[in-house]
Amino acid sequence: MSTPPNAPAQSLARGVAGAALLHIERAHTGAQSWRGVHTWIQAATRDDISAGDDAGLYFGAPAISFILHAAQVGHAHRYDTAAIDGSVIRLAERRLTHATARIDRGEAATFAEYDVFYGLTGIAALLLRYIPDADVLPSILSHLVRLTQTADDGLPGWWVCHGPAPASPTPGGHANFGMAHGITGVLALLSMASRDGIAVDGQADAIQRVCDWLDQWRQDGETGPWWPQWITRSELETGRVLQKEPLRPSWCYSTPGIARALQLAGIALHDTARQHMAEHAMAACLADPTQLGHLTEPGLCHGVAGVYQTAWRASRDALGPGITARLPTLAILLNKHDVAERYYDGSLLDGSAGLALAVHTSAYDTPPHSGWDTCLLIT
């Protein structure tokens, strides 16, 4: 398996670091040797590890910390993580200082401040799972609570000043709904922290506030509830969504990821009605052949691997059988991609490493030993 030639080795998304997670998970189950894992980790750390402003869960020191901790599960002394964890904590403190100053100045946010890839939500997910006693974690949670509040200009606190992508301009900025870059990633993180008994002042109110926002913008279609990918300034002002129907189901932007975040919120708030609603939304999406027909990619971000892993995690917490009943169909789609000749590349987020990890979950039907899917905010 090879990764994209131009991808930085320490990239969780496209580089050696992300591909190493597959070998780590296989080693945990005895399917390969730890010596082979060490070769992958050496390759991921061959260059100076970045702890600069471009670093986050998916790149640099946090990414390396993540894979080392994933390898440590059940064997605490396999790697010494003290130095890299210290770099992550100092990075988190610096990023938090900049984010707080940005809010105090009344400026709009950017994805890089709070999202799972490079922002505080992703860094907090790493801390929550592997370094939960880090002093900076409650401060990050407090910042994310503040982010859920309405800003002085009347816009949501997570409103960003830029478009979701260069090809999708949104004059005046937008509010993003996705797990990868939007408010549902924050919702999932706050909910998981609450579930784990880690909470700060206002955290439950923040979870409820985001749930209320998602309730406001939920679209109830013939095939079940769905949410827009984002809303623009004009949509916010009119209260009308221009997106006409649910798009491709995915972890990153669509109903599966959003529904999982809402399910986690229901669990955190002990709100079984909300949990039932979220699970119904996911099951209905996965039962819709039109939506499943758009699943043409193999990967975790936009493809069937991410949908399967998200649904599998949701099924473990579900109050009813609806999501579990859809897993066999998703597994068939997984295996069709798995035997195809065209693997795209060996990367985690969009390529065959992520696909193979989801296939591994399907085959073993047990939680990943390494906890690799923590980087998706679904567990």
Secondary structure as GFF3:
##gff-version 3
##sequence-region A 1 379
A	DSSP	alpha_helix	16	28	.	.	.	ID=ss1
A	DSSP	alpha_helix	34	44	.	.	.	ID=ss2
A	DSSP	alpha_helix	61	72	.	.	.	ID=ss3
A	DSSP	alpha_helix	82	105	.	.	.	ID=ss4
A	DSSP	alpha_helix	111	114	.	.	.	ID=ss5
A	DSSP	alpha_helix	120	130	.	.	.	ID=ss6
A	DSSP	alpha_helix	136	147	.	.	.	ID=ss7
A	DSSP	beta_strand	174	176	.	.	.	ID=ss8
A	DSSP	alpha_helix	183	195	.	.	.	ID=ss9
A	DSSP	alpha_helix	203	217	.	.	.	ID=ss10
A	DSSP	beta_strand	219	221	.	.	.	ID=ss11
A	DSSP	beta_strand	224	226	.	.	.	ID=ss12
A	DSSP	beta_strand	230	232	.	.	.	ID=ss13
A	DSSP	alpha_helix	233	238	.	.	.	ID=ss14
A	DSSP	alpha_helix	255	269	.	.	.	ID=ss15
A	DSSP	alpha_helix	272	286	.	.	.	ID=ss16
A	DSSP	alpha_helix	289	292	.	.	.	ID=ss17
A	DSSP	alpha_helix	304	317	.	.	.	ID=ss18
A	DSSP	three_ten_helix	324	326	.	.	.	ID=ss19
A	DSSP	alpha_helix	327	338	.	.	.	ID=ss20
A	DSSP	alpha_helix	352	364	.	.	.	ID=ss21
A	DSSP	three_ten_helix	372	376	.	.	.	ID=ss22
###
